[in-house]
Amino acid sequence: MRGLHRQTGCGPFGDITADFEPAAEFAFVNRASEAEVPAAYAEFAGLRFRAEMAGIAARAVLVGGRFHEVDSSRRGCELAVRAAVRRLRADLGLPRVAVPGDVPELVRLRRVLLTAMNGGPITSGWESAYAAVLERRIGTEGFVAFVLDGAQGLAAAGIGTITEGLPSPSNPAGINGTLLGMATDPRERRRGHARRIVEALMVWFRAEGAARIDLNATTEGEGLYRSFGFTPPPFPALTWRRVTS
């Protein structure tokens, strides 16, 4: 599977070819020659494969590539690795971590979710602010958005956030998670996309050390969340909302 990033004019260049093999856990093997991918870039590619393939039990085998004396860079290598793993996840039907380029589709899916929760059309005017927050938060600590690629844009998405609360006997570190923004394109429903998104989020929450995860479920999605162990809170959950005109 080839990963290629080429920017017109001057800019980062990366071109790698990798095979992916089943394995009990992630591993990286470099079989590319020094001329194809210099050792320093191959080592960096291995680190990027590990980061991009979180949650995938497979071995990434670097088998070739092209190196440009002037334009090749770590950034180009990173983007090439991301392109290769993105294709792998799409082929396997696995979620990937969202990137800034996904923001317009995440806004669209958010509108799908809010419309469903509202039972009908919703007001506009919030989209630009929502997009700005996503652009600022994607790639930062304590925030992740997992997405699944569909035939026409994103098929599904879900967001996880981590906050530091006050320690308690049941949560000594005080680390809380929130699962939100779960939405599936109406054209892509009944294919298990939401379950795969939640599975990826639960792996991420555990890795972040969350001892508690909260969410608001729709009637349609409640059964899915219960299958992952979510239950109603032991005490009444109340919410205060500012009334806007």
C-alpha positions, 0 to 999 in steps of 0.5 A, a space after each residue: 500500500 503506497 502513501 504519497 504526499 506531494 505539494 506543488 511547488 516547494 513544500 514537503 514531499 514523502 513517498 513510501 510503500 508499506 505492506 500490512 500483515 496481521 499480528 498480535 500487536 503493532 510492530 514495525 519492520 524496515 525492508 526498504 533500502 537506504 537509497 529508497 528511504 534513508 535510515 533516519 526517515 525510516 525510523 521516523 516513519 516507524 514512529 508515525 506508523 505506531 501513532 497512526 495505527 493505534 488500535 490496529 493489531 498489525 505489522 507495518 512493513 516498509 518495503 520501499 519509497 522515494 527520497 528527494 534530496 531537497 524536498 523530502 522532509 519529516 513532515 512529508 514522511 508523516 503525511 505519506 504515512 497518514 495517507 497509507 494508514 488512512 487507506 488501510 483503515 478504510 479497507 478494513 472498515 476501521 475508524 481513524 483519528 480526525 484531522 483538520 481537513 475533516 472539520 466541514 464533514 464533522 460540522 455536517 454530521 453534527 447537524 445530522 445529530 442535532 436534527 435527530 435529537 430535536 426531532 426536526 429542523 434546527 436553527 443555524 448560526 452555530 456552525 462557524 463557532 463549532 468549526 473553530 473549536 474543532 480546528 483548535 482542539 483537533 490534535 491537542 491533549 485530552 481531545 480526540 475525534 474518530 471518524 469512518 470514511 464513507 462513499 461520500 464524505 464521512 460515514 460516522 464520527 464520535 468525539 471524546 474529551 478528558 477533564 480533570 475532576 476532583 478525586 473520589 474513592 471510585 475515581 482516585 485520579 479524578 480523570 473523567 471522560 465525555 463521549 459526545 458528537 456520535 453521528 452516522 450519515 443516514 445513508 450509512 446506517 445499520 452497518 455497525 459504524 457507530 459500534 466501531 467508533 465507540 470501540 475506538 473511543 473506549 480504547 482511547 478513554 482507557 489509555 487516558 486513564 478515565 475512570 468515568 465516562 458520561 454521555 447523553 444517549 438518544 433513544 435509538 443509541 441507548 442500546 448500543 451504549 448499554 452494550 458497552 456497560 453504560 448505565 443510568 447514573 445512581 443519582 438524578 442527573 440535572 442540567 441548568 441551561 441559560 435561556 437565550 432569546 
